[in-house]
Amino acid sequence: MAQLINRLESELTVLSSAAIHALTSVQQAVDATDTAEPRDESTQRWLTVAAEALDLAIVAHQAMQRVAAVQEER
């Protein structure tokens, strides 16, 4: 059972790291092409959803790191 938990933690950590990397890349690309022109409503909604997804991915990643640290202590 411990091996299964370790494998799950490892896979979730990799997944959350990849999500953070992808969403950060999107954010950087948007920031790099940002102009003074206002964004249309659909673009703004998409960016809001992407920002929320990035926040959630970071929280998940941090949680998995804490779980892994506790597991290592055992």
C-alpha positions as CSV (number, residue, x, y, z in Angstrom):
1,M,0.0,0.0,0.0
2,A,2.8,2.4,0.8
3,Q,4.3,1.8,-2.6
4,L,1.0,2.7,-4.2
5,I,0.7,5.9,-2.2
6,N,4.3,6.9,-3.1
7,R,3.6,6.2,-6.8
8,L,0.4,8.3,-6.6
9,E,2.2,11.1,-4.9
10,S,5.0,11.1,-7.5
11,E,2.6,11.0,-10.4
12,L,0.5,13.9,-8.9
13,T,3.6,15.9,-8.3
14,V,4.7,15.5,-11.9
15,L,1.2,16.4,-13.1
16,S,0.9,19.5,-11.0
17,S,4.4,20.6,-12.0
18,A,3.5,20.3,-15.6
19,A,0.3,22.2,-15.1
20,I,2.2,25.0,-13.4
21,H,4.8,25.1,-16.1
22,A,2.1,25.2,-18.9
23,L,0.0,27.8,-17.3
24,T,3.0,30.0,-16.4
25,S,4.1,29.8,-20.0
26,V,0.6,31.0,-21.2
27,Q,0.7,33.8,-18.6
28,Q,4.2,34.9,-19.8
29,A,3.1,34.8,-23.4
30,V,0.0,36.9,-22.7
31,D,2.1,39.4,-20.7
32,A,4.7,39.6,-23.5
33,T,2.0,40.5,-26.1
34,D,0.0,42.7,-23.8
35,T,-1.0,46.0,-25.3
36,A,-2.8,49.1,-24.2
37,E,-5.9,47.9,-26.1
38,P,-8.7,46.4,-24.0
39,R,-9.3,42.7,-24.2
40,D,-12.6,41.5,-25.3
41,E,-14.9,39.8,-22.8
42,S,-14.3,36.2,-23.9
43,T,-10.5,36.7,-23.7
44,Q,-10.8,38.2,-20.3
45,R,-12.9,35.3,-19.1
46,W,-10.4,32.8,-20.5
47,L,-7.5,34.6,-18.8
48,T,-9.5,34.6,-15.5
49,V,-10.1,30.8,-15.8
50,A,-6.4,30.2,-16.7
51,A,-5.3,32.3,-13.6
52,E,-7.6,30.3,-11.4
53,A,-6.3,27.1,-12.8
54,L,-2.7,28.2,-12.2
55,D,-3.5,29.1,-8.6
56,L,-5.2,25.7,-8.0
57,A,-2.2,23.9,-9.6
58,I,0.2,25.7,-7.3
59,V,-1.9,24.8,-4.3
60,A,-2.1,21.2,-5.3
61,H,1.6,21.1,-5.9
62,Q,2.3,22.5,-2.5
63,A,-0.1,20.1,-0.9
64,M,1.6,17.1,-2.6
65,Q,5.0,18.4,-1.4
66,R,3.7,18.5,2.2
67,V,2.3,15.0,1.8
68,A,5.6,13.7,0.4
69,A,7.5,15.3,3.3
70,V,5.2,13.7,5.9
71,Q,5.5,10.3,4.1
72,E,9.3,10.6,4.1
73,E,9.3,11.2,7.9
74,R,7.5,7.9,8.4
